[in-house]
Amino acid sequence: MSPPYATTGMTARETILDVDVARMRVAWLAEAEGLEHYNASAQVIDAGGEACRVIWIADLLPDAAAPGIGGIIEQGLETMKRHQEQTHAAD
């Protein structure tokens, strides 16, 4: 189980479905109370220079869970950004 997400307190069992190193992409599913379905992928795209973009796609049910999951995604993206900035600040 994942630790509780700060934005919702939700915990989830996440299973990695695929890791594509060449495309810098990972896909997974999550099982959690209140979710009927959740599949997602995240991919890092080179944006030139030392910049990158992360594309995070989530498919979930029920639709009513979207705001909470959106908060978790935002939290995850912010954590990735902070890590990237700290890593490059040390260079």
N, CA, C and O atoms as a printed pandas DataFrame, in Angstrom:
     atom_number atom_name residue_name chain_id  residue_number  x_coord  y_coord  z_coord
0              1         N          MET        A               1    0.842   -1.181    0.000
1              2        CA          MET        A               1    0.000    0.000    0.000
2              3         C          MET        A               1    0.883    1.239    0.000
3              4         O          MET        A               1    1.957    1.259    0.602
4              5         N          SER        A               2    0.419    2.246   -0.672
5              6        CA          SER        A               2    1.121    3.521   -0.656
6              7         C          SER        A               2    0.864    4.214    0.683
7              8         O          SER        A               2   -0.126    3.927    1.356
8              9         N          PRO        A               3    1.771    5.137    1.068
9             10        CA          PRO        A               3    1.453    5.942    2.252
10            11         C          PRO        A               3    0.254    6.835    1.936
11            12         O          PRO        A               3   -0.032    7.067    0.761
12            13         N          PRO        A               4   -0.455    7.341    2.945
13            14        CA          PRO        A               4   -1.603    8.212    2.668
14            15         C          PRO        A               4   -1.180    9.463    1.887
15            16         O          PRO        A               4   -0.156   10.076    2.190
16            17         N          TYR        A               5   -1.968    9.825    0.896
17            18        CA          TYR        A               5   -1.712   11.045    0.138
18            19         C          TYR        A               5   -2.159   12.229    0.977
19            20         O          TYR        A               5   -3.263   12.230    1.521
20            21         N          ALA        A               6   -1.299   13.240    1.082
21            22        CA          ALA        A               6   -1.577   14.391    1.946
22            23         C          ALA        A               6   -2.857   15.116    1.562
23            24         O          ALA        A               6   -3.558   15.635    2.431
24            25         N          THR        A               7   -3.170   15.158    0.272
25            26        CA          THR        A               7   -4.331   15.938   -0.162
26            27         C          THR        A               7   -5.657   15.270    0.172
27            28         O          THR        A               7   -6.671   15.953    0.312
28            29         N          THR        A               8   -5.667   13.929    0.303
29            30        CA          THR        A               8   -6.943   13.241    0.515
30            31         C          THR        A               8   -6.929   12.256    1.674
31            32         O          THR        A               8   -7.994   11.862    2.149
32            33         N          GLY        A               9   -5.764   11.850    2.137
33            34        CA          GLY        A               9   -5.676   10.809    3.156
34            35         C          GLY        A               9   -5.897    9.416    2.589
35            36         O          GLY        A               9   -5.881    8.438    3.336
36            37         N          MET        A              10   -6.105    9.308    1.278
37            38        CA          MET        A              10   -6.354    8.039    0.598
38            39         C          MET        A              10   -5.076    7.198    0.544
39            40         O          MET        A              10   -3.985    7.737    0.359
40            41         N          THR        A              11   -5.211    5.898    0.701
41            42        CA          THR        A              11   -4.117    4.976    0.422
42            43         C          THR        A              11   -4.530    4.121   -0.764
43            44         O          THR        A              11   -5.719    3.915   -1.009
44            45         N          ALA        A              12   -3.547    3.628   -1.495
45            46        CA          ALA        A              12   -3.850    2.835   -2.689
46            47         C          ALA        A              12   -2.821    1.732   -2.855
47            48         O          ALA        A              12   -1.677    1.869   -2.421
48            49         N          ARG        A              13   -3.222    0.655   -3.474
49            50        CA          ARG        A              13   -2.314   -0.403   -3.892
50            51         C          ARG        A              13   -2.022   -0.134   -5.369
51            52         O          ARG        A              13   -2.916   -0.211   -6.211
52            53         N          GLU        A              14   -0.771    0.179   -5.668
53            54        CA          GLU        A              14   -0.386    0.524   -7.040
54            55         C          GLU        A              14    0.425   -0.608   -7.647
55            56         O          GLU        A              14    1.330   -1.148   -7.011
56            57         N          THR        A              15    0.094   -0.962   -8.880
57            58        CA          THR        A              15    0.785   -2.021   -9.611
58            59         C          THR        A              15    1.365   -1.437  -10.888
59            60         O          THR        A              15    0.637   -0.854  -11.692
60            61         N          ILE        A              16    2.668   -1.588  -11.080
61            62        CA          ILE        A              16    3.314   -1.118  -12.306
62            63         C          ILE        A              16    2.928   -2.066  -13.440
63            64         O          ILE        A              16    3.088   -3.282  -13.327
64            65         N          LEU        A              17    2.426   -1.507  -14.517
65            66        CA          LEU        A              17    2.028   -2.296  -15.677
66            67         C          LEU        A              17    3.127   -2.350  -16.732
67            68         O          LEU        A              17    3.328   -3.379  -17.378
68            69         N          ASP        A              18    3.841   -1.229  -16.904
69            70        CA          ASP        A              18    4.871   -1.172  -17.939
70            71         C          ASP        A              18    5.851   -0.047  -17.628
71            72         O          ASP        A              18    5.456    1.018  -17.153
72            73         N          VAL        A              19    7.119   -0.290  -17.896
73            74        CA          VAL        A              19    8.154    0.737  -17.838
74            75         C          VAL        A              19    8.851    0.723  -19.185
75            76         O          VAL        A              19    9.443   -0.283  -19.575
76            77         N          ASP        A              20    8.781    1.829  -19.888
77            78        CA          ASP        A              20    9.421    1.968  -21.194
78            79         C          ASP        A              20   10.539    3.006  -21.048
79            80         O          ASP        A              20   10.297    4.210  -21.131
80            81         N          VAL        A              21   11.760    2.522  -20.831
81            82        CA          VAL        A              21   12.899    3.409  -20.580
82            83         C          VAL        A              21   13.168    4.289  -21.793
83            84         O          VAL        A              21   13.446    5.477  -21.636
84            85         N          ALA        A              22   13.091    3.737  -22.988
85            86        CA          ALA        A              22   13.379    4.504  -24.206
86            87         C          ALA        A              22   12.415    5.685  -24.364
87            88         O          ALA        A              22   12.820    6.762  -24.802
88            89         N          ARG        A              23   11.153    5.488  -24.011
89            90        CA          ARG        A              23   10.152    6.562  -24.125
90            91         C          ARG        A              23    9.993    7.349  -22.832
91            92         O          ARG        A              23    9.179    8.270  -22.768
92            93         N          MET        A              24   10.765    6.997  -21.793
93            94        CA          MET        A              24   10.690    7.631  -20.476
94            95         C          MET        A              24    9.239    7.664  -19.982
95            96         O          MET        A              24    8.710    8.712  -19.612
96            97         N          ARG        A              25    8.615    6.479  -19.990
97            98        CA          ARG        A              25    7.191    6.360  -19.673
98            99         C          ARG        A              25    6.960    5.203  -18.721
99           100         O          ARG        A              25    7.578    4.147  -18.855
100          101         N          VAL        A              26    6.070    5.400  -17.759
101          102        CA          VAL        A              26    5.644    4.349  -16.848
102          103         C          VAL        A              26    4.111    4.330  -16.819
103          104         O          VAL        A              26    3.464    5.377  -16.853
104          105         N          ALA        A              27    3.549    3.129  -16.756
105          106        CA          ALA        A              27    2.091    2.980  -16.674
106          107         C          ALA        A              27    1.776    2.106  -15.463
107          108         O          ALA        A              27    2.505    1.163  -15.157
108          109         N          TRP        A              28    0.676    2.433  -14.777
109          110        CA          TRP        A              28    0.312    1.680  -13.582
110          111         C          TRP        A              28   -1.193    1.688  -13.385
111          112         O          TRP        A              28   -1.919    2.443  -14.031
112          113         N          LEU        A              29   -1.642    0.836  -12.484
113          114        CA          LEU        A              29   -3.035    0.853  -12.048
114          115         C          LEU        A              29   -3.035    1.020  -10.546
115          116         O          LEU        A              29   -2.054    0.701   -9.875
116          117         N          ALA        A              30   -4.124    1.515  -10.028
117          118        CA          ALA        A              30   -4.260    1.684   -8.585
118          119         C          ALA        A              30   -5.605    1.135   -8.143
119          120         O          ALA        A              30   -6.617    1.286   -8.828
120          121         N          GLU        A              31   -5.589    0.496   -6.986
121          122        CA          GLU        A              31   -6.805    0.000   -6.363
122          123         C          GLU        A              31   -6.940    0.699   -5.019
123          124         O          GLU        A              31   -6.018    0.671   -4.203
124          125         N          ALA        A              32   -8.075    1.318   -4.792
125          126        CA          ALA        A              32   -8.311    2.035   -3.542
126          127         C          ALA        A              32   -9.803    2.075   -3.263
127          128         O          ALA        A              32  -10.626    1.984   -4.174
128          129         N          GLU        A              33  -10.131    2.210   -2.001
129          130        CA          GLU        A              33  -11.528    2.336   -1.615
130          131         C          GLU        A              33  -12.127    3.562   -2.300
131          132         O          GLU        A              33  -11.541    4.644   -2.269
132          133         N          GLY        A              34  -13.278    3.389   -2.908
133          134        CA          GLY        A              34  -13.945    4.493   -3.585
134          135         C          GLY        A              34  -13.609    4.601   -5.064
135          136         O          GLY        A              34  -14.249    5.368   -5.784
136          137         N          LEU        A              35  -12.620    3.850   -5.531
137          138        CA          LEU        A              35  -12.288    3.857   -6.959
138          139         C          LEU        A              35  -12.773    2.558   -7.592
139          140         O          LEU        A              35  -12.460    1.469   -7.113
140          141         N          GLU        A              36  -13.527    2.682   -8.653
141          142        CA          GLU        A              36  -13.950    1.504   -9.414
142          143         C          GLU        A              36  -12.870    1.125  -10.428
143          144         O          GLU        A              36  -12.698   -0.047  -10.762
144          145         N          HIS        A              37  -12.152    2.132  -10.907
145          146        CA          HIS        A              37  -11.169    1.927  -11.971
146          147         C          HIS        A              37  -10.157    3.060  -11.926
147          148         O          HIS        A              37  -10.534    4.222  -11.779
148          149         N          TYR        A              38   -8.865    2.730  -12.052
149          150        CA          TYR        A              38   -7.832    3.769  -12.166
150          151         C          TYR        A              38   -6.635    3.185  -12.905
151          152         O          TYR        A              38   -5.977    2.270  -12.408
152          153         N          ASN        A              39   -6.360    3.707  -14.072
153          154        CA          ASN        A              39   -5.152    3.418  -14.838
154          155         C          ASN        A              39   -4.505    4.749  -15.153
155          156         O          ASN        A              39   -5.198    5.737  -15.399
156          157         N          ALA        A              40   -3.183    4.784  -15.148
157          158        CA          ALA        A              40   -2.497    6.043  -15.424
158          159         C          ALA        A              40   -1.157    5.780  -16.088
159          160         O          ALA        A              40   -0.625    4.672  -16.048
160          161         N          SER        A              41   -0.632    6.826  -16.696
161          162        CA          SER        A              41    0.726    6.789  -17.232
162          163         C          SER        A              41    1.345    8.164  -17.038
163          164         O          SER        A              41    0.655    9.182  -16.997
164          165         N          ALA        A              42    2.666    8.162  -16.921
165          166        CA          ALA        A              42    3.414    9.407  -16.844
166          167         C          ALA        A              42    4.597    9.270  -17.784
167          168         O          ALA        A              42    5.262    8.236  -17.830
168          169         N          GLN        A              43    4.844   10.332  -18.531
169          170        CA          GLN        A              43    5.930   10.321  -19.503
170          171         C          GLN        A              43    6.684   11.634  -19.419
171          172         O          GLN        A              43    6.083   12.705  -19.330
172          173         N          VAL        A              44    8.014   11.543  -19.447
173          174        CA          VAL        A              44    8.868   12.720  -19.443
174          175         C          VAL        A              44    9.218   13.042  -20.888
175          176         O          VAL        A              44    9.681   12.176  -21.631
176          177         N          ILE        A              45    8.996   14.286  -21.278
177          178        CA          ILE        A              45    9.264   14.755  -22.639
178          179         C          ILE        A              45   10.376   15.796  -22.577
179          180         O          ILE        A              45   10.309   16.733  -21.781
180          181         N          ASP        A              46   11.390   15.634  -23.407
181          182        CA          ASP        A              46   12.476   16.611  -23.496
182          183         C          ASP        A              46   11.913   17.908  -24.063
183          184         O          ASP        A              46   11.297   17.909  -25.128
184          185         N          ALA        A              47   12.125   19.007  -23.351
185          186        CA          ALA        A              47   11.628   20.311  -23.799
186          187         C          ALA        A              47   12.778   21.202  -24.273
187          188         O          ALA        A              47   12.608   22.412  -24.424
188          189         N          GLY        A              48   13.934   20.610  -24.503
189          190        CA          GLY        A              48   15.083   21.368  -24.992
190          191         C          GLY        A              48   15.932   21.911  -23.858
191          192         O          GLY        A              48   15.425   22.247  -22.788
192          193         N          GLY        A              49   17.216   21.991  -24.105
193          194        CA          GLY        A              49   18.125   22.456  -23.066
194          195         C          GLY        A              49   18.094   21.488  -21.903
195          196         O          GLY        A              49   18.203   20.276  -22.084
196          197         N          GLU        A              50   17.945   22.028  -20.720
197          198        CA          GLU        A              50   17.831   21.169  -19.535
198          199         C          GLU        A              50   16.397   21.108  -19.028
199          200         O          GLU        A              50   16.152   20.713  -17.888
200          201         N          ALA        A              51   15.460   21.494  -19.868
201          202        CA          ALA        A              51   14.052   21.513  -19.475
202          203         C          ALA        A              51   13.352   20.224  -19.905
203          204         O          ALA        A              51   13.768   19.556  -20.852
204          205         N          CYS        A              52   12.289   19.899  -19.192
205          206        CA          CYS        A              52   11.463   18.757  -19.571
206          207         C          CYS        A              52   10.022   19.047  -19.184
207          208         O          CYS        A              52    9.734   19.964  -18.414
208          209         N          ARG        A              53    9.132   18.245  -19.736
209          210        CA          ARG        A              53    7.712   18.305  -19.377
210          211         C          ARG        A              53    7.291   16.917  -18.953
211          212         O          ARG        A              53    7.827   15.925  -19.447
212          213         N          VAL        A              54    6.340   16.836  -18.044
213          214        CA          VAL        A              54    5.787   15.554  -17.635
214          215         C          VAL        A              54    4.325   15.534  -18.048
215          216         O          VAL        A              54    3.551   16.431  -17.713
216          217         N          ILE        A              55    3.968   14.499  -18.779
217          218        CA          ILE        A              55    2.581   14.290  -19.192
218          219         C          ILE        A              55    2.038   13.155  -18.321
219          220         O          ILE        A              55    2.545   12.034  -18.370
220          221         N          TRP        A              56    1.010   13.447  -17.526
221          222        CA          TRP        A              56    0.405   12.459  -16.631
222          223         C          TRP        A              56   -1.034   12.295  -17.080
223          224         O          TRP        A              56   -1.820   13.242  -17.041
224          225         N          ILE        A              57   -1.371   11.096  -17.505
225          226        CA          ILE        A              57   -2.722   10.799  -17.987
226          227         C          ILE        A              57   -3.361    9.814  -17.015
227          228         O          ILE        A              57   -2.760    8.795  -16.675
228          229         N          ALA        A              58   -4.574   10.115  -16.571
229          230        CA          ALA        A              58   -5.292    9.227  -15.654
230          231         C          ALA        A              58   -6.687    8.955  -16.194
231          232         O          ALA        A              58   -7.377    9.860  -16.663
232          233         N          ASP        A              59   -7.087    7.695  -16.119
233          234        CA          ASP        A              59   -8.424    7.257  -16.503
234          235         C          ASP        A              59   -9.039    6.628  -15.263
235          236         O          ASP        A              59   -8.526    5.629  -14.758
236          237         N          LEU        A              60  -10.142    7.203  -14.761
237          238        CA          LEU        A              60  -10.678    6.715  -13.494
238          239         C          LEU        A              60  -12.195    6.766  -13.458
239          240         O          LEU        A              60  -12.841    7.512  -14.196
240          241         N          LEU        A              61  -12.731    5.951  -12.578
241          242        CA          LEU        A              61  -14.156    5.935  -12.250
242          243         C          LEU        A              61  -14.271    5.774  -10.748
243          244         O          LEU        A              61  -13.433    5.100  -10.150
244          245         N          PRO        A              62  -15.245    6.345  -10.130
245          246        CA          PRO        A              62  -16.294    7.193  -10.687
246          247         C          PRO        A              62  -15.770    8.608  -10.952
247          248         O          PRO        A              62  -14.744    9.023  -10.413
248          249         N          ASP        A              63  -16.491    9.319  -11.784
249          250        CA          ASP        A              63  -16.118   10.697  -12.113
250          251         C          ASP        A              63  -16.018   11.570  -10.863
251          252         O          ASP        A              63  -15.225   12.510  -10.823
252          253         N          ALA        A              64  -16.815   11.265   -9.851
253          254        CA          ALA        A              64  -16.814   12.068   -8.620
254          255         C          ALA        A              64  -15.470   12.019   -7.897
255          256         O          ALA        A              64  -15.191   12.880   -7.063
256          257         N          ALA        A              65  -14.635   11.029   -8.201
257          258        CA          ALA        A              65  -13.319   10.923   -7.566
258          259         C          ALA        A              65  -12.286   11.831   -8.232
259          260         O          ALA        A              65  -11.193   12.016   -7.697
260          261         N          ALA        A              66  -12.617   12.393   -9.383
261          262        CA          ALA        A              66  -11.649   13.186  -10.158
262          263         C          ALA        A              66  -11.044   14.359   -9.380
263          264         O          ALA        A              66   -9.831   14.546   -9.465
264          265         N          PRO        A              67  -11.806   15.156   -8.632
265          266        CA          PRO        A              67  -11.175   16.270   -7.915
266          267         C          PRO        A              67  -10.109   15.808   -6.908
267          268         O          PRO        A              67   -9.035   16.405   -6.829
268          269         N          GLY        A              68  -10.396   14.770   -6.155
269          270        CA          GLY        A              68   -9.419   14.255   -5.194
270          271         C          GLY        A              68   -8.188   13.685   -5.876
271          272         O          GLY        A              68   -7.061   13.930   -5.447
272          273         N          ILE        A              69   -8.410   12.923   -6.937
273          274        CA          ILE        A              69   -7.289   12.354   -7.693
274          275         C          ILE        A              69   -6.499   13.477   -8.353
275          276         O          ILE        A              69   -5.272   13.407   -8.425
276          277         N          GLY        A              70   -7.183   14.507   -8.834
277          278        CA          GLY        A              70   -6.485   15.662   -9.418
278          279         C          GLY        A              70   -5.533   16.296   -8.419
279          280         O          GLY        A              70   -4.430   16.703   -8.783
280          281         N          GLY        A              71   -5.950   16.381   -7.168
281          282        CA          GLY        A              71   -5.079   16.915   -6.118
282          283         C          GLY        A              71   -3.864   16.039   -5.891
283          284         O          GLY        A              71   -2.763   16.546   -5.674
284          285         N          ILE        A              72   -4.054   14.726   -5.938
285          286        CA          ILE        A              72   -2.937   13.789   -5.783
286          287         C          ILE        A              72   -1.959   13.942   -6.944
287          288         O          ILE        A              72   -0.744   13.926   -6.743
288          289         N          ILE        A              73   -2.488   14.089   -8.158
289          290        CA          ILE        A              73   -1.630   14.274   -9.333
290          291         C          ILE        A              73   -0.837   15.570   -9.198
291          292         O          ILE        A              73    0.366   15.590   -9.459
292          293         N          GLU        A              74   -1.493   16.639   -8.796
293          294        CA          GLU        A              74   -0.790   17.921   -8.612
294          295         C          GLU        A              74    0.310   17.779   -7.566
295          296         O          GLU        A              74    1.412   18.297   -7.748
296          297         N          GLN        A              75    0.018   17.084   -6.479
297          298        CA          GLN        A              75    1.012   16.854   -5.431
298          299         C          GLN        A              75    2.199   16.072   -6.003
299          300         O          GLN        A              75    3.351   16.402   -5.722
300          301         N          GLY        A              76    1.924   15.051   -6.792
301          302        CA          GLY        A              76    2.995   14.257   -7.402
302          303         C          GLY        A              76    3.848   15.069   -8.355
303          304         O          GLY        A              76    5.074   14.960   -8.343
304          305         N          LEU        A              77    3.204   15.889   -9.187
305          306        CA          LEU        A              77    3.951   16.723  -10.127
306          307         C          LEU        A              77    4.814   17.749   -9.397
307          308         O          LEU        A              77    5.951   18.005   -9.795
308          309         N          GLU        A              78    4.277   18.330   -8.337
309          310        CA          GLU        A              78    5.049   19.304   -7.555
310          311         C          GLU        A              78    6.251   18.635   -6.896
311          312         O          GLU        A              78    7.333   19.221   -6.838
312          313         N          THR        A              79    6.070   17.426   -6.405
313          314        CA          THR        A              79    7.180   16.680   -5.801
314          315         C          THR        A              79    8.262   16.402   -6.843
315          316         O          THR        A              79    9.449   16.548   -6.554
316          317         N          MET        A              80    7.862   16.002   -8.053
317          318        CA          MET        A              80    8.835   15.768   -9.126
318          319         C          MET        A              80    9.598   17.047   -9.464
319          320         O          MET        A              80   10.817   17.021   -9.636
320          321         N          LYS        A              81    8.880   18.158   -9.559
321          322        CA          LYS        A              81    9.498   19.447   -9.883
322          323         C          LYS        A              81   10.511   19.849   -8.823
323          324         O          LYS        A              81   11.626   20.260   -9.144
324          325         N          ARG        A              82   10.121   19.729   -7.560
325          326        CA          ARG        A              82   11.015   20.086   -6.457
326          327         C          ARG        A              82   12.279   19.226   -6.484
327          328         O          ARG        A              82   13.385   19.737   -6.305
328          329         N          HIS        A              83   12.116   17.927   -6.707
329          330        CA          HIS        A              83   13.257   17.019   -6.772
330          331         C          HIS        A              83   14.191   17.399   -7.917
331          332         O          HIS        A              83   15.410   17.432   -7.748
332          333         N          GLN        A              84   13.617   17.683   -9.072
333          334        CA          GLN        A              84   14.412   18.069  -10.245
334          335         C          GLN        A              84   15.193   19.360   -9.959
335          336         O          GLN        A              84   16.381   19.448  -10.266
336          337         N          GLU        A              85   14.534   20.341   -9.380
337          338        CA          GLU        A              85   15.190   21.613   -9.083
338          339         C          GLU        A              85   16.305   21.429   -8.053
339          340         O          GLU        A              85   17.372   22.025   -8.199
340          341         N          GLN        A              86   16.083   20.619   -7.020
341          342        CA          GLN        A              86   17.104   20.374   -6.010
342          343         C          GLN        A              86   18.278   19.600   -6.587
343          344         O          GLN        A              86   19.430   19.862   -6.238
344          345         N          THR        A              87   17.993   18.651   -7.464
345          346        CA          THR        A              87   19.045   17.860   -8.084
346          347         C          THR        A              87   19.944   18.741   -8.952
347          348         O          THR        A              87   21.168   18.618   -8.907
348          349         N          HIS        A              88   19.340   19.625   -9.737
349          350        CA          HIS        A              88   20.128   20.479  -10.623
350          351         C          HIS        A              88   20.791   21.640   -9.875
351          352         O          HIS        A              88   21.812   22.159  -10.328
352          353         N          ALA        A              89   20.229   22.051   -8.744
353          354        CA          ALA        A              89   20.860   23.102   -7.945
354          355         C          ALA        A              89   22.172   22.600   -7.357
355          356         O          ALA        A              89   23.089   23.385   -7.113
356          357         N          ALA        A              90   22.263   21.290   -7.129
357          358        CA          ALA        A              90   23.475   20.698   -6.562
358          359         C          ALA        A              90   24.580   20.530   -7.614
359          360         O          ALA        A              90   25.731   20.280   -7.255
360          361         N          ASP        A              91   24.253   20.662   -8.892
361          362        CA          ASP        A              91   25.248   20.460   -9.969
362          363         C          ASP        A              91   26.270   21.554  -10.016
363          364         O          ASP        A              91   27.165   21.526  -10.861
